[in-house]
Amino acid sequence: MQSQEEYLRTLMLQGLAGNASRYRCLLDELTALLRSYLRKRLVRLPEEVEDLLQELLLAIHDQRHTYDANRPLTAWVHAIARYRSIDLLRRHSRTDLLNDSLDERDELFAEADTAASEARYDIAKLLDKLPDRQRLPIQYVKIDGDSVADTAKRIGISESAVKIGIHRGLKRLAQRIQGAA
């Protein structure tokens, strides 16, 4: 059985040799692995994960000619991810935003994460169909984890209205989901 390192390296070499479908497969694999890696490390900057992911994929693509086939692909990708992550933190001028060390190369390829981003996209699509009086309380309280009191102040409505908005919004979402099934 081929290890993940060997599999990714094979895809990279085939991509470098001109096999576009294998190169696309490599990028798909790296996307899932890098997304998981970034989510774990940028816990306090979740909105930056997808942007940084795209930066990393572009950097990998632009620098693919520098890959040394005699060296592990994961080490090469990790170096790019590490330096781009450091650049992001510098842009934010905050090193305390990083959840973990950027030096754990093996964790970069530990697991892929596509389900979470797909779920977030689906939830956003569903919430967009709700009126603000229901969508915003659900977003702030149920998704972002804000308190009912903070949400009431933020939106400019009473705490009771926040609770009612959440209840009615969730009920409407449940009906839409059941209708779609």
Secondary structure as GFF3:
##gff-version 3
##sequence-region A 1 181
A	DSSP	alpha_helix	4	16	.	.	.	ID=ss1
A	DSSP	alpha_helix	20	41	.	.	.	ID=ss2
A	DSSP	three_ten_helix	46	48	.	.	.	ID=ss3
A	DSSP	alpha_helix	49	62	.	.	.	ID=ss4
A	DSSP	three_ten_helix	64	66	.	.	.	ID=ss5
A	DSSP	alpha_helix	73	92	.	.	.	ID=ss6
A	DSSP	alpha_helix	105	108	.	.	.	ID=ss7
A	DSSP	alpha_helix	115	128	.	.	.	ID=ss8
A	DSSP	alpha_helix	132	137	.	.	.	ID=ss9
A	DSSP	pi_helix	138	143	.	.	.	ID=ss10
A	DSSP	alpha_helix	148	155	.	.	.	ID=ss11
A	DSSP	alpha_helix	159	180	.	.	.	ID=ss12
###
